[in-house]
């Protein structure tokens, strides 16, 4: 399992302003599909270490950022680079290869 960053309402802006692509997984403890994709996201964090940043944001603990970004269903995975939204992926059945390829094309 890789090392991912815990994203919060407080550190979000600083986190997404990286010159590396940043994948943020918006999830909740009670969400079944989130539990399906969670381990894949965490594994991806190790695979892309040094090339990209992987973060997870608990939408129950942090409501400001998900609300501002219009997150209406979870899991939602957003990819940012230099503070700009590049990709939006929704759902728990996204293969790891697709996630990795989508993230690293912004590296």
C-alpha positions as CSV (number, residue, x, y, z in Angstrom):
1,X,0.0,0.0,0.0
2,X,1.2,3.4,-0.9
3,X,1.4,6.6,1.1
4,X,-1.5,9.0,0.3
5,X,-2.1,12.4,1.7
6,X,-5.2,13.1,3.9
7,X,-6.9,16.0,2.2
8,X,-8.9,18.4,4.4
9,X,-10.9,21.6,3.9
10,X,-7.9,23.4,5.4
11,X,-5.0,21.9,3.3
12,X,-6.9,21.4,0.0
13,X,-5.9,24.6,-1.8
14,X,-2.2,24.2,-1.0
15,X,-2.4,20.5,-2.0
16,X,-3.9,21.0,-5.5
17,X,-1.6,23.8,-6.4
18,X,1.3,21.3,-6.9
19,X,3.1,21.2,-10.2
20,X,2.6,17.4,-10.1
21,X,-0.8,16.0,-10.9
22,X,-2.9,15.5,-7.8
23,X,-5.6,12.8,-7.6
24,X,-8.2,13.4,-4.9
25,X,-10.5,10.6,-3.9
26,X,-13.7,12.0,-2.3
27,X,-15.1,9.2,-0.1
28,X,-17.1,8.3,3.1
29,X,-16.8,5.4,5.5
30,X,-20.4,4.3,4.9
31,X,-20.0,4.2,1.1
32,X,-19.8,0.7,-0.4
33,X,-18.3,1.7,-3.8
34,X,-15.8,3.9,-1.9
35,X,-14.6,0.8,0.0
36,X,-14.2,-1.0,-3.4
37,X,-12.0,1.6,-5.0
38,X,-10.2,2.8,-1.8
39,X,-7.5,0.0,-1.7
40,X,-6.9,0.6,-5.5
41,X,-6.4,4.4,-4.8
42,X,-4.0,3.6,-1.9
43,X,-2.0,1.1,-4.0
44,X,-1.8,3.7,-6.8
45,X,-0.3,6.2,-4.3
46,X,2.8,3.9,-4.0
47,X,3.0,3.3,-7.8
48,X,3.1,7.0,-8.7
49,X,5.2,8.2,-5.8
50,X,7.5,11.0,-7.1
51,X,5.4,11.5,-10.2
52,X,2.1,12.4,-8.8
53,X,0.3,13.0,-5.5
54,X,-2.7,10.9,-4.3
55,X,-5.0,12.2,-1.6
56,X,-8.2,11.1,0.0
57,X,-10.9,13.4,1.4
58,X,-13.6,12.2,3.8
59,X,-16.7,14.1,2.7
60,X,-18.3,13.6,6.1
61,X,-15.4,15.3,7.9
62,X,-14.9,18.0,5.3
63,X,-18.0,19.5,3.7
64,X,-16.7,22.9,2.3
65,X,-14.5,21.6,-0.5
66,X,-16.9,18.9,-1.8
67,X,-19.8,21.4,-1.8
68,X,-17.7,24.0,-3.6
69,X,-16.7,21.5,-6.3
70,X,-20.2,20.2,-6.8
71,X,-19.5,16.6,-5.6
72,X,-22.9,15.0,-5.6
73,X,-22.0,11.3,-5.6
74,X,-19.1,9.4,-4.2
75,X,-16.7,8.1,-4.9
76,X,-15.7,11.0,-7.1
77,X,-12.0,11.2,-8.1
78,X,-10.7,14.6,-9.3
79,X,-7.3,15.2,-10.9
80,X,-5.8,18.7,-10.5
81,X,-2.5,20.2,-11.7
82,X,-1.3,23.7,-10.8
83,X,-4.7,24.2,-9.1
84,X,-6.7,23.5,-12.2
85,X,-9.2,20.7,-12.5
86,X,-8.1,18.4,-15.3
87,X,-10.3,15.2,-14.9
88,X,-13.4,14.0,-13.1
89,X,-14.0,10.3,-12.6
90,X,-17.1,9.0,-10.8
91,X,-17.8,5.5,-9.4
92,X,-16.2,2.6,-7.7
93,X,-15.5,0.4,-10.6
94,X,-12.6,2.2,-12.3
95,X,-9.7,-0.2,-13.0
96,X,-6.3,0.7,-11.5
97,X,-4.7,0.8,-15.0
98,X,-7.2,3.5,-16.1
99,X,-6.7,5.5,-13.0
100,X,-2.9,5.4,-13.3
101,X,-3.0,6.2,-17.0
102,X,-5.4,9.1,-16.5
103,X,-3.4,10.5,-13.7
104,X,0.0,10.2,-15.3
105,X,-0.9,11.7,-18.6
106,X,-0.9,15.0,-16.7
107,X,2.6,14.4,-15.3
